Amino acid sequence: MKYFTPDLIERFGSLDDAVASAADAEWESLNDQYQERLRQIEPELPDHIREFNNLLLHDARVYSMARKGDQLIMVLHMDIPPRDLVILTYELTEEPFIDPLALPPADRSPVMDFLYDEFDLVRAGDDQHYTQSILFGNGWEVRLCFRDVRVTLAEPAFPVPDTAGFPPPARMVAQTA
């Protein structure tokens, strides 16, 4: 990650107020730089990539990550209403990089949830592709290079939502034999 590095995240959560405060100021500055980069590339992004980049995936739980040829498929369950399932299908241009030890052990969670990501547009001559670096709560950093991504949003039907704020599942009728 270029902006929101694991080191910065570790310092941001420090119990030392001076360290945490300095990291907070650095975080704000880097966030401004990152937002400026996104504004610079936005006019060059197709509508569906712009929509993908605007998804709020922070704290989304990762249900699965899978490969099928040059595709990487990620299934997430969003934490914010309407708590949709999000299926991301990336068309990779190179092998994904996975660092399972990006966060120190004390900062890792047993849950793989989506913490932060950085998106960018990369131009090489007439070719262009996208990069995304994602930091997950379990300590993994995953870096992807891809030519396209398809987003599918779906209302969960199973497991049956059982907490406040979930929409009711699709109409289900018990079948008798």
C-alpha positions in Angstrom: 0.0 0.0 0.0 1.3 3.5 -0.9 -0.8 5.6 1.5 -2.4 3.5 4.3 0.5 1.3 5.1 0.3 -1.4 7.8 2.9 0.6 9.8 0.7 3.7 9.7 -2.3 1.7 10.8 -0.3 0.2 13.7 0.9 3.7 14.8 -2.7 5.0 14.5 -3.8 2.4 17.1 -0.9 3.1 19.4 -1.6 3.4 23.2 0.9 6.2 23.2 -1.1 9.4 22.7 1.7 11.2 21.0 2.3 8.4 18.5 -1.4 8.0 17.8 -1.9 11.7 17.4 1.0 12.0 14.9 -0.3 9.0 13.0 -3.7 10.6 12.9 -2.3 13.8 11.4 -0.3 11.8 8.9 -3.4 9.7 8.0 -5.4 12.9 7.2 -2.6 14.2 5.0 -2.2 10.9 3.1 -6.0 10.6 2.8 -6.1 14.1 1.2 -3.3 13.0 -1.2 -5.1 9.8 -2.1 -8.4 11.6 -2.7 -6.6 14.0 -5.0 -5.2 11.1 -7.0 -8.7 9.6 -7.3 -10.0 13.0 -8.6 -7.2 13.1 -11.2 -8.0 9.7 -12.7 -11.8 9.8 -12.3 -12.4 11.4 -15.8 -10.6 8.5 -17.4 -12.6 5.8 -15.7 -15.5 4.0 -17.3 -18.8 4.4 -15.4 -18.8 0.9 -14.0 -15.3 1.3 -12.7 -16.2 4.6 -11.1 -19.2 2.9 -9.4 -16.9 0.0 -8.3 -14.4 2.5 -6.8 -17.2 4.3 -4.9 -18.4 1.1 -3.1 -18.2 1.4 0.7 -16.6 -1.9 1.6 -15.0 -1.0 4.9 -15.8 -3.7 7.5 -17.4 -6.0 4.9 -16.9 -9.6 5.9 -15.1 -11.8 3.3 -17.0 -15.0 2.7 -14.7 -16.3 0.0 -11.9 -15.7 -2.4 -11.5 -18.0 -5.4 -9.7 -18.3 -8.7 -11.0 -19.4 -12.1 -8.4 -19.0 -14.8 -7.5 -15.3 -15.0 -10.4 -14.3 -12.8 -10.3 -13.7 -9.0 -13.7 -13.8 -7.4 -14.4 -12.3 -4.0 -17.6 -12.7 -2.1 -18.2 -10.0 0.6 -21.1 -9.3 3.0 -21.4 -5.5 3.6 -21.6 -4.2 7.1 -23.6 -1.1 6.3 -27.3 -1.1 5.2 -28.6 -2.5 3.1 -26.1 -5.2 4.0 -25.9 -6.6 0.5 -23.7 -9.4 -0.6 -21.1 -8.1 -3.0 -19.5 -10.4 -5.6 -16.5 -8.9 -7.3 -15.1 -10.7 -10.4 -11.7 -9.3 -11.4 -10.2 -10.0 -14.8 -6.6 -10.2 -13.7 -3.6 -9.1 -15.8 -1.1 -10.8 -13.5 -0.9 -13.1 -10.6 -2.3 -11.6 -7.3 0.2 -10.8 -4.6 -0.8 -11.9 -1.1 1.2 -11.0 2.0 -0.5 -12.9 4.9 1.7 -11.1 7.5 1.2 -7.5 6.5 -0.2 -6.6 10.0 1.7 -7.5 13.2 0.1 -10.4 15.1 -1.4 -8.0 17.8 -3.3 -6.1 15.1 -4.8 -9.2 13.3 -8.3 -10.3 13.8 -9.6 -13.9 13.4 -12.2 -12.4 11.0 -11.2 -11.6 7.4 -12.9 -8.3 6.9 -12.2 -5.5 4.4 -10.3 -2.7 6.2 -8.8 -0.3 3.6 -8.0 -0.3 -0.1 -6.1 1.8 -2.6 -7.2 1.9 -6.2 -5.2 3.3 -9.1 -5.1 3.6 -12.9 -1.9 2.5 -14.5 -1.0 3.5 -18.1 1.7 1.7 -20.1 1.8 3.0 -23.7 -1.6 2.4 -25.3 -2.5 -0.1 -22.6 -4.0 0.7 -19.3 -5.1 -1.4 -16.3 -6.1 -0.9 -12.7 -4.4 -1.8 -9.4 -6.0 -2.4 -6.1 -4.2 -3.0 -2.8 -6.5 -4.3 0.0 -5.7 -4.7 3.6 -7.9 -7.2 5.5 -8.5 -7.5 9.2 -6.8 -10.9 9.4 -3.5 -9.3 8.5 -3.5 -10.0 4.8 -2.6 -7.5 2.1 -3.8 -8.5 -1.4 -2.5 -6.6 -4.4 -4.4 -7.0 -7.7 -3.7 -5.9 -11.2 -6.7 -6.1 -13.5 -8.2 -5.0 -16.7 -11.8 -5.0 -15.6 -14.0 -5.8 -12.6 -17.7 -6.8 -12.5 -19.7 -6.0 -9.4 -22.8 -8.0 -8.5 -24.9 -6.8 -5.5 -27.4 -9.2 -4.1 -29.8 -9.4 -1.2 -28.8 -12.3 1.1 -31.4 -15.1 1.4 -29.2 -17.6 3.3 -28.3 -17.6 6.0 -31.6 -16.0 6.9 -30.9 -12.5 8.2 -31.6 -12.5 12.0 -30.4 -9.2 13.2 -32.0 -5.8 13.2 -31.4 -3.8 10.1 -31.4 -6.7 7.7 -34.1 -6.6 5.1 -36.4 -9.7 5.2 -35.3 -12.5 2.9 -37.1 -13.2 -0.3 -40.5 -14.8 0.1 -39.9 -18.4 1.1 -42.6 -21.1 1.0 -42.1 -24.4 2.9 -42.4 -27.4 0.6 -44.1 -30.5 1.8 -43.4 -33.9 0.3 
